[in-house]
């Protein structure tokens, strides 16, 4: 069984009820954080997960809303890990990730210096182990494997999706993307697909070009559902909603997805949890 928790289902626009894009996946005794939007650690704390308890951070791409709390995550893990020789945090993401992590740590260099000067048991900056990739296997530990494939969020490039497998269960996390063959292949036969969705029928009618622009590099509800149908996945988990669903509109969102996908459809607010069992 793999457990998915939608830690943050929001968008770049601050929302008092939704943290930034982030998803927690627990599989085979390991805990993976996919993207780290604003408020991610507060949401993780609500389900009993601290920064020091993460097995790895997986980044789909480097848009600000998906890495907004990267610095908080790195510093909090560093100061809350009490082992004398802490294990570096594995960070897996597309090319550009190493530069982003390095720049983030540089931005916090004063804080890091203060803490090293103050605490006798802290002698080194936060330990990280960055792996940049665009395709292929990236993780194989204790029965859990992860592989990545390119997605299409141009002009943001490269962007990647992740497929996490544990035992016979599998979950794919798409990140931001339009439909593409590489995502179809990555998700082929998976038990669940976690996919960002926007309501293009609403956004396209907003009289602001900058908002309308998001339609050309995100999937609509129907497009995400069609991806799930083509790939033959068991469950579609929608997240990173634009605009956020209004209370009472949930059935409308599900109906749009059901017009393209006949499987299980999950739509939920922050902390929505989905258990994924392997299909017979």
LINGILIN-V816636 format. One record per residue. RES is the residue in one letter. SS is DSSP state (H for helix, E for strand, - for the rest). PSI is psi in radians with two decimals (* if undefined). D_FIRST is the distance of its C-alpha to the first C-alpha in whole Angstrom. Layout:
BEGIN
res	ss	psi	d_first
RES	SS	PSI	D_FIRST
RES	SS	PSI	D_FIRST
END
This chain:
BEGIN
res	ss	psi	d_first
X	-	2.45	0
X	E	2.37	4
X	E	2.23	7
X	E	2.30	10
X	E	2.15	13
X	E	1.70	16
X	E	-0.78	19
X	E	2.20	22
X	-	0.21	23
X	-	-2.94	26
X	-	-3.05	29
X	-	-0.38	32
X	-	2.11	34
X	-	2.37	33
X	E	2.18	32
X	-	-0.29	32
X	-	-0.09	29
X	E	2.19	27
X	-	2.98	26
X	-	2.91	26
X	-	2.10	23
X	E	2.48	20
X	E	2.42	16
X	E	2.31	14
X	E	2.16	11
X	E	2.16	9
X	E	2.27	7
X	-	0.63	8
X	-	0.11	10
X	E	2.69	12
X	E	2.11	13
X	E	2.35	14
X	E	2.13	17
X	E	1.97	18
X	-	2.77	22
X	-	1.22	24
X	-	3.08	26
X	-	2.42	28
X	-	0.14	27
X	H	-0.68	24
X	H	-0.59	24
X	H	-0.76	25
X	H	-0.71	22
X	H	-0.69	20
X	H	-0.56	22
X	H	-0.38	21
X	-	0.33	18
X	-	0.39	19
X	-	2.20	18
X	-	2.92	21
X	H	-0.61	23
X	H	-0.25	23
X	H	0.08	19
X	-	2.39	18
X	-	-0.62	17
X	E	2.73	19
X	E	2.23	20
X	E	2.17	20
X	-	2.17	23
X	-	-0.58	23
X	-	3.12	27
X	-	0.40	30
X	-	2.52	31
X	H	-0.65	32
X	H	-0.28	29
X	H	-0.16	26
X	H	0.30	28
X	-	-0.57	30
X	-	0.48	29
X	H	-0.79	28
X	H	-0.77	31
X	H	-0.74	30
X	H	-0.82	27
X	H	-0.81	29
X	H	-0.74	31
X	H	-0.74	29
X	H	-0.73	27
X	H	-0.82	30
X	H	-0.14	32
X	H	0.07	29
X	-	1.99	28
X	-	0.08	30
X	-	2.52	30
X	-	-0.48	33
X	-	1.34	32
X	-	2.52	29
X	-	2.34	26
X	-	2.52	27
X	E	2.07	24
X	E	2.26	23
X	E	2.07	24
X	E	2.18	23
X	E	-3.12	25
X	-	2.91	28
X	-	2.39	31
X	-	-0.30	33
X	H	-0.77	30
X	H	-0.74	32
X	H	-0.71	35
X	H	-0.76	33
X	H	-0.77	32
X	H	-0.76	35
X	H	-0.63	37
X	H	-0.80	35
X	H	-0.61	35
X	H	-0.69	39
X	H	-0.51	39
X	-	0.29	38
X	H	-0.61	40
X	H	-0.82	43
X	H	-0.78	40
X	H	-0.76	39
X	H	-0.73	42
X	H	-0.78	43
X	H	-0.66	40
X	H	-0.70	41
X	H	-0.53	44
X	H	-0.63	43
X	-	2.15	41
X	-	-0.43	42
X	-	0.10	38
X	-	2.00	38
X	-	-0.22	39
X	-	2.70	37
X	-	3.00	36
X	-	2.34	32
X	-	2.15	31
X	E	2.76	29
X	E	1.71	28
X	E	2.33	28
X	E	2.09	27
X	E	2.40	28
X	-	2.79	27
X	-	-0.29	27
X	-	2.45	25
X	E	-3.10	23
X	E	2.47	21
X	E	-0.13	21
X	E	2.37	18
X	E	1.56	17
X	E	2.21	16
X	-	0.78	15
X	-	0.02	12
X	E	2.24	12
X	E	2.61	14
X	E	2.37	15
X	E	2.77	18
X	E	2.82	20
X	E	2.69	23
X	E	2.59	26
X	E	-3.08	26
X	E	1.73	29
X	E	0.53	30
X	-	2.46	34
X	-	0.06	36
X	E	2.05	33
X	E	2.50	32
X	E	2.75	31
X	E	2.67	27
X	E	2.73	24
X	E	2.82	20
X	E	2.46	17
X	E	2.05	14
X	E	2.24	12
X	E	2.39	10
X	E	2.09	8
X	-	-2.20	8
X	-	0.18	8
X	E	2.58	6
X	E	2.45	9
X	E	2.39	10
X	E	2.37	14
X	E	2.02	16
X	-	-0.52	20
X	-	-2.81	22
X	-	2.23	25
X	-	2.74	27
X	E	2.91	28
X	-	2.42	27
X	-	2.69	28
X	H	-0.60	27
X	H	-0.62	25
X	H	-0.70	23
X	H	-0.78	22
X	H	-0.73	22
X	H	-0.66	19
X	-	-0.05	17
X	-	2.05	18
X	-	0.16	16
X	-	2.70	13
X	-	-0.48	10
X	E	2.59	11
X	E	2.08	15
X	E	2.07	16
X	E	2.36	19
X	E	2.57	22
X	E	2.54	25
X	E	2.70	29
X	-	1.58	31
X	H	-0.49	34
X	H	-0.42	36
X	H	-0.86	36
X	H	-0.67	36
X	-	-0.32	39
X	-	0.06	41
X	-	2.20	41
X	-	0.86	45
X	-	2.02	44
X	H	-0.64	43
X	H	-0.59	41
X	H	-0.70	39
X	H	-0.51	39
X	H	-0.47	38
X	H	-0.27	35
X	H	-0.45	34
X	H	-0.06	35
X	-	0.38	32
X	-	2.77	29
X	-	2.42	28
X	E	3.00	29
X	H	-0.81	26
X	H	-0.67	27
X	H	-0.70	27
X	H	-0.72	23
X	H	-0.68	23
X	H	-0.63	25
X	H	-0.80	23
X	H	-0.69	20
X	H	-0.80	22
X	H	-0.67	23
X	H	-0.21	20
X	-	0.64	19
X	-	2.84	15
X	-	-0.70	14
X	E	2.35	14
X	E	2.13	16
X	E	2.00	16
X	E	2.52	19
X	E	3.14	21
X	E	0.96	24
X	E	2.42	26
X	E	2.04	30
X	-	2.94	31
X	-	2.43	29
X	-	2.38	29
X	-	2.50	31
X	-	2.22	30
X	-	-0.18	31
X	-	0.04	30
X	H	-0.72	26
X	H	-0.54	27
X	H	-0.76	29
X	H	-0.77	27
X	H	-0.67	24
X	H	-0.68	27
X	H	-0.74	28
X	H	-0.71	24
X	H	-0.33	25
X	-	-0.31	28
X	-	-0.28	26
X	-	2.24	23
X	-	0.06	22
X	-	-2.89	18
X	E	2.36	16
X	E	2.19	18
X	E	2.22	17
X	E	2.15	20
X	-	2.89	20
X	-	-3.10	22
X	-	2.45	21
X	-	0.11	18
X	E	2.29	17
X	E	2.42	13
X	E	2.15	10
X	E	2.28	7
X	E	2.02	6
X	-	2.54	5
X	-	2.46	7
X	-	2.62	10
X	-	*	13
END
